[in-house]
Amino acid sequence: MYLNCYDDVKKLTAGLVEIPSIVKTSGETDCARRVYEFYSELPYFKDHPEYLLLQQTEDDEIERHNVLAMVRGTKGSSDRTVILMGHIDTVGVDDFGPLKAHAFDPEKLPQLLKELRLDDDVRRDLESGEYMFGRGALDMKSGVAGHMWLIRYFSQHPEELDGNIIAVAECDEEDNAHGIISALKVLKEWKQRYGLEYIAAINADYSTPYHEKDENRYVYFGTIGKLLPSFYVVGKETHVGQAFGGLDPNLLVAELTRLIDLNPDLCDEAQGEVTIPPVTLKQTDVKDAYTVQTAIAAYVYYNFFTHSMSPKDVMELMKEKATEAFDNIVAYTNESYRRFCEKAGHIYTRLPWKTRVYTWEEFYKELAEQHGDKFEEHLRQFASEMHRSNPALDLRDFNVRMVEEAWSWAQDKSPAIIVFYASTMYTNLEMTGRSENEKRLLDSVAASVNELQQYSDKPVVTKMFYPYISDSSFMALGGDREDLAALQHNTPAWGIKYTHPIEDIAQINVPVVNIGTFGKDGHKLTERVHMKHTFEHVPNITYKVIKKLLG
């Protein structure tokens, strides 16, 4: 069967896009309420209100909500359950400039965009009428709209399901994943209350062409992982008139970036697919005003994608790079000083700098051995008070402040680099068919894509890793607990500001596929979703997969 869903999904998408649900604003709850109201008006949920929930996120700095809706099949007695997931928050709209007021208006925005100087590809898509423009249209309210349509369909036809489906519309995907982390607790509770057996998750996050001439549409098994390795670099301050009397931490940071940023040797490869190399996300020193003294410390953090590497693997690799950078700068500063002495007629003596690199785990252990319980209790109280007094403090900044505070206890103040993790981990999930659930999902998706192909004038191609960070990463553990321990031991904020929900994830632990929206320019002024594929083909592929898994 082929579902005639285009017009309905288009209407649902436009209704969601018009709600400004920028992450960390009240709009996230406004959008959640719109989704909840849609479900609550369906006869199925009037008869079964216990299967519908507007959930406030837990341990969050602001009030926002998820929506979870479950339809239980009547075809048989199976407890197998498929999770549909998609996020309702968006990034901001400052990039829209003077068009900011119309960023969430799919009707007016195209006409306003035509008045701008745009590249040929955008102009062609505007004139084609095949795309819906607007913030969130692609990333990823159209995906949520497709799931809303499917929940309505199956609520009217539960006899088609030998099992259950749960749709999760989660907030806060664009920041720290409070939405999906909170939703896990409901999924765990429903698993116990209703005896559910989770067998697969289907995300509907966005995909886009890989290059200008790429006409494929994509379905992705598994997902890329993401870590944020960070480096707190302490130098030795000096007056600029005595530049060789100190060690500039900015120079060390610059060498770290030279060695790490866009280095293809640091790409992670699995199943013939390769991650984008690391890239710098922030690089700064800690000076808050101009002086003629060099900086005391600096820090930098990098986006690091993974396909198979664990937090332990990445930490070991980053410590190697930090050691290499430090060695290089010790050699460089000495050579620079030697040449300067030759030019100035001074006597050269070797500079005192020594390579000194710690992981956070190593640094914390050294301080604990030096100061005992007094240090550990102080750092716990420092973290708790910082979180209590400023719960909205960015997680990355929180971790940096923890390292700074720990440094104040160091007895050896000579230059050093401390390597740590500063943000939420997104786990890489690799599907190989090693479990029955993985094999069943791989086969069901392949067959469904093949059946859909006759309706699409573009090739629908499957790949093995969704290439962007997404909430899919919270559907399975994706590694050994010993490997994950490296995340805990090297994240300063662990247990106060951030804890990865390992035990909750373990209760779900399903293979995941991304059957999602398709379009162009996510997170850009010209964000747009291809309507035919997203409003019609994507729900049909998803429908077919659900039927094969639960038919």
Residue pairs with C-beta under 8 A, 6 or more apart in sequence:
2 455
2 540
3 153
3 536
3 539
3 540
3 543
5 146
5 149
5 153
5 535
5 536
5 539
5 540
6 531
6 532
6 535
6 536
8 149
9 142
9 145
9 146
9 149
9 534
9 535
9 536
9 539
10 132
10 531
10 535
12 38
12 145
12 148
12 149
13 106
13 132
13 137
13 141
13 142
13 145
13 529
13 534
13 535
14 106
14 107
14 132
15 34
15 145
16 31
16 34
16 35
16 88
16 136
16 141
16 144
16 145
17 104
17 106
17 132
17 134
17 135
17 136
17 137
17 141
18 104
18 105
18 106
19 27
19 30
19 31
19 34
19 104
20 27
20 30
20 90
20 93
20 103
20 104
20 135
21 27
21 28
21 30
21 31
21 88
21 89
21 90
21 136
21 171
22 28
22 89
22 90
22 91
22 92
22 93
23 89
23 90
23 91
23 92
23 171
23 172
23 173
23 174
23 175
24 62
24 172
24 175
26 62
26 63
26 64
27 89
28 64
28 65
28 88
28 89
28 171
28 172
29 63
29 64
29 65
29 171
31 88
31 89
31 141
31 171
32 54
32 64
32 65
32 66
32 67
32 88
32 169
32 171
33 54
33 65
35 67
35 88
35 144
35 148
35 169
36 52
36 54
36 65
36 67
38 148
38 152
39 45
39 52
39 67
39 69
39 148
39 151
40 46
40 49
40 52
42 151
42 152
42 155
43 155
44 51
44 71
44 155
44 156
44 158
45 51
45 52
45 69
45 155
48 72
51 69
51 70
51 71
51 72
52 67
52 68
52 69
52 70
53 66
53 67
53 68
53 69
53 186
54 65
54 66
54 67
55 65
55 66
55 67
55 68
55 182
55 183
55 186
56 63
56 64
56 65
56 182
57 64
57 65
57 66
57 171
57 172
57 178
57 179
57 181
57 182
58 178
58 181
58 182
58 185
59 178
60 172
60 178
60 182
61 391
61 392
62 392
64 171
64 172
64 178
64 179
65 171
66 168
66 169
66 170
66 171
66 179
66 182
66 183
66 186
67 167
67 168
67 169
68 166
68 167
68 168
68 169
68 183
68 186
68 187
68 190
69 151
69 166
69 167
70 164
70 165
70 166
70 167
70 190
70 194
71 151
71 154
71 155
71 158
71 161
71 164
71 165
72 158
72 161
72 164
72 194
73 154
73 158
73 159
73 160
73 161
73 162
73 163
73 164
73 165
73 550
74 158
74 159
74 161
75 158
75 159
75 160
75 161
75 162
75 550
75 551
76 162
76 163
77 162
78 162
78 163
78 197
78 550
79 163
79 164
79 194
79 195
79 196
79 197
80 162
80 163
80 164
80 197
80 199
80 549
80 550
81 163
81 164
81 165
81 166
81 191
81 196
81 197
81 198
81 199
82 163
82 164
82 165
82 166
82 198
82 199
82 200
82 201
82 202
82 546
82 549
82 550
83 165
83 166
83 167
83 168
83 187
83 198
83 200
83 201
83 202
83 475
83 508
83 510
84 147
84 150
84 151
84 165
84 166
84 167
84 168
84 201
84 202
84 204
84 542
85 147
85 167
85 168
85 170
85 180
85 201
85 202
85 203
85 204
85 471
85 472
85 475
86 140
86 143
86 144
86 147
86 168
86 169
86 170
86 203
86 204
86 205
86 516
87 140
87 144
87 169
87 170
87 171
87 172
87 173
87 174
87 179
87 180
87 205
87 471
88 141
88 144
88 169
88 170
88 171
89 171
89 172
89 173
89 174
89 175
89 179
90 135
90 136
90 139
90 141
90 174
91 135
91 139
91 174
91 523
93 100
93 103
93 104
93 135
94 100
95 523
95 524
95 525
96 102
96 103
96 135
96 525
97 525
99 109
99 112
99 113
99 525
102 108
102 109
102 112
103 109
103 134
103 135
104 134
104 135
104 136
105 134
106 132
106 133
106 134
106 137
109 133
109 134
110 126
110 133
113 122
113 126
113 133
113 525
113 526
114 123
114 126
118 126
118 526
121 212
121 520
122 520
122 521
122 526
125 131
125 520
125 528
126 133
130 530
130 531
130 532
131 519
131 520
131 528
131 529
131 530
131 531
132 142
132 528
132 529
132 531
133 526
133 527
133 528
134 527
134 528
135 527
136 527
137 519
137 527
137 528
137 529
138 206
138 208
138 517
138 518
138 519
138 520
138 521
138 522
138 527
138 528
138 529
139 205
139 206
139 517
139 522
139 523
139 527
140 204
140 205
140 206
140 516
140 517
142 204
142 517
142 529
142 534
142 535
143 203
143 204
143 205
143 206
143 516
143 517
143 534
143 538
144 169
144 204
145 535
146 204
146 534
146 535
146 538
146 539
146 542
147 167
147 169
147 204
147 542
148 167
148 169
149 539
150 165
150 167
150 539
150 542
150 543
150 546
151 165
151 167
153 543
154 160
154 161
154 165
154 546
160 547
160 551
161 546
161 550
161 551
162 550
162 551
163 199
163 549
163 550
164 194
164 196
164 550
165 546
165 550
166 187
166 190
168 180
168 183
168 187
170 179
170 180
170 182
170 183
170 471
171 178
171 179
172 178
172 179
172 180
173 179
173 180
173 470
173 471
176 395
176 423
176 424
176 498
177 424
177 426
177 471
177 474
179 471
180 471
180 474
181 474
181 501
181 504
184 474
184 501
184 504
184 505
184 507
184 508
185 504
187 198
187 507
187 508
188 504
188 507
188 508
190 196
191 198
191 507
191 508
198 508
198 509
198 510
199 437
199 440
199 441
199 510
199 549
200 437
200 440
200 441
200 510
200 511
200 512
200 513
200 549
201 472
201 475
201 508
201 510
201 511
201 512
201 513
202 512
202 513
202 514
202 515
202 542
202 545
202 546
203 223
203 466
203 470
203 471
203 472
203 512
203 513
203 514
203 515
203 516
204 514
204 515
204 516
204 517
204 538
204 542
205 466
205 468
205 470
205 471
205 472
205 514
205 516
205 517
206 468
206 516
206 517
206 518
206 519
206 522
206 529
207 217
207 218
207 220
207 466
207 514
207 516
207 517
207 518
208 518
208 519
208 520
208 521
208 522
209 215
209 216
209 520
210 216
215 458
215 459
216 458
216 459
216 460
216 461
217 456
217 458
217 459
217 460
217 461
217 518
217 533
217 537
218 460
218 461
218 462
218 463
218 518
219 445
219 449
219 460
219 461
219 462
219 463
219 513
219 514
219 515
219 541
220 462
220 463
220 464
220 465
220 466
220 467
220 513
220 514
220 516
221 431
221 441
221 442
221 445
221 462
221 463
221 464
221 465
221 511
221 512
221 513
221 514
222 428
222 429
222 430
222 431
222 464
222 465
222 466
222 472
222 511
222 512
222 513
223 426
223 428
223 429
223 465
223 466
223 470
223 472
223 473
223 512
223 514
224 275
224 305
224 306
224 307
224 426
224 428
224 465
224 466
224 467
224 468
224 469
225 305
225 306
225 307
225 309
225 425
225 426
225 427
225 428
225 429
225 473
225 478
226 303
226 304
226 305
226 306
226 425
226 426
226 469
226 473
227 304
227 306
227 311
227 314
227 421
227 423
227 425
227 426
227 487
228 281
228 301
228 302
228 303
228 304
228 396
228 421
228 422
228 423
229 278
229 301
229 302
229 304
229 314
229 315
229 318
229 419
229 420
229 421
230 299
230 300
230 301
230 302
230 396
230 399
230 400
230 419
230 420
230 421
230 422
231 253
231 256
231 299
231 300
231 301
231 318
231 322
231 417
231 418
231 419
232 297
232 299
232 400
232 403
232 404
232 407
232 417
232 418
232 420
233 249
233 252
233 253
233 256
233 297
233 298
233 299
233 300
233 415
233 416
233 417
233 418
234 249
234 296
234 297
234 407
234 413
234 415
234 416
234 417
234 418
235 246
235 247
235 248
235 249
235 250
235 251
235 252
235 294
235 295
235 296
235 297
235 298
235 415
236 245
236 246
236 247
236 353
236 414
236 415
237 246
237 293
237 294
237 295
237 296
238 244
238 245
238 246
238 293
238 294
239 245
239 292
239 293
240 292
240 293
240 294
241 292
243 294
244 333
244 336
244 337
244 340
244 351
246 294
247 329
247 333
247 351
247 353
247 415
248 294
248 295
249 285
249 294
249 295
249 296
249 297
249 298
249 415
250 285
250 294
250 295
250 298
251 329
251 332
251 333
252 298
252 325
252 326
252 329
252 415
252 417
253 283
253 285
253 298
253 299
253 300
255 325
255 328
255 329
255 332
256 300
256 321
256 322
256 325
256 417
257 280
257 283
257 300
258 325
259 321
259 324
259 325
259 328
260 266
260 278
260 280
260 302
260 318
260 321
261 277
261 278
261 279
261 280
261 302
262 277
262 278
262 279
263 277
263 278
264 277
266 277
266 278
266 304
266 317
267 274
267 275
267 276
267 277
268 274
268 275
268 305
268 306
268 307
268 308
268 309
268 428
269 275
269 307
269 308
270 307
270 308
270 430
270 464
270 465
271 307
271 430
271 432
271 464
271 465
272 464
273 307
273 463
273 464
273 465
274 307
275 305
275 306
275 307
275 465
275 467
276 305
276 467
278 302
278 303
278 304
278 305
279 302
279 303
280 300
280 301
280 302
281 301
281 302
281 303
282 299
282 300
282 301
282 396
283 298
283 299
283 300
284 298
284 299
284 300
285 295
285 297
285 298
285 299
286 295
286 296
286 297
286 298
286 299
286 404
287 295
287 296
297 404
297 407
299 400
299 403
301 396
301 422
301 423
304 314
304 318
306 314
306 428
307 428
307 430
307 465
308 428
308 430
309 317
309 428
310 479
310 480
310 483
310 484
310 486
311 421
311 425
311 483
311 484
311 486
311 487
311 490
312 482
312 483
312 485
312 486
313 483
315 359
315 419
315 421
315 486
315 490
318 419
319 357
319 359
319 419
322 357
322 417
322 419
323 355
323 357
325 417
326 355
326 356
326 357
326 417
327 355
329 353
330 351
330 353
330 354
330 355
333 351
333 353
334 350
334 351
334 353
337 348
337 351
338 348
340 346
341 347
341 348
342 348
353 414
353 415
354 414
356 414
356 415
356 416
356 417
357 416
357 417
357 418
357 419
358 366
358 416
358 417
358 418
358 419
359 418
359 419
359 420
359 490
360 403
360 418
360 419
360 420
360 421
360 489
360 490
360 491
360 492
361 486
361 489
361 490
363 406
363 410
363 418
364 406
364 492
367 375
367 406
367 409
367 410
368 375
368 376
370 409
370 411
371 409
375 409
378 409
379 402
379 405
379 406
380 496
382 402
382 405
383 398
383 402
383 492
383 493
383 496
383 497
384 496
386 393
386 398
386 401
387 393
387 398
387 496
387 497
393 497
395 422
395 423
395 424
395 493
395 497
395 498
396 422
396 423
398 492
398 493
398 497
399 420
399 421
399 422
399 423
399 491
399 492
399 493
399 497
400 422
402 492
402 493
403 418
403 420
403 492
406 492
407 418
410 416
419 490
420 490
420 491
420 492
421 487
421 490
421 491
422 491
424 498
424 500
425 473
425 487
425 500
426 469
426 470
426 473
427 473
427 474
427 476
427 477
427 478
427 479
427 505
428 465
428 473
428 478
428 479
429 472
429 473
429 475
429 476
429 478
429 511
429 512
430 464
430 465
430 478
431 438
431 441
431 442
431 464
431 511
431 512
431 513
432 438
433 439
433 442
435 511
437 510
437 511
438 511
440 549
441 511
441 513
441 545
441 549
442 511
443 548
444 544
444 545
444 548
444 549
445 462
445 513
445 515
445 541
445 545
446 462
447 544
447 548
448 541
448 544
448 545
448 548
449 460
449 462
449 541
451 544
452 460
452 537
452 540
452 541
452 544
453 459
453 460
455 536
455 537
455 540
456 533
456 537
458 533
460 537
460 541
466 472
466 514
470 514
472 512
472 514
474 501
474 505
474 508
475 505
475 508
475 509
475 510
475 511
475 512
476 505
476 508
476 509
476 510
476 511
476 512
477 484
477 502
477 505
477 506
477 509
481 502
484 500
484 502
487 494
487 500
488 494
488 499
488 500
491 498
513 545
515 538
515 541
515 542
515 545
516 538
517 529
517 534
517 538
518 529
518 530
518 533
518 534
518 538
519 527
519 528
519 529
519 530
519 534
520 526
520 527
520 528
520 530
521 527
521 528
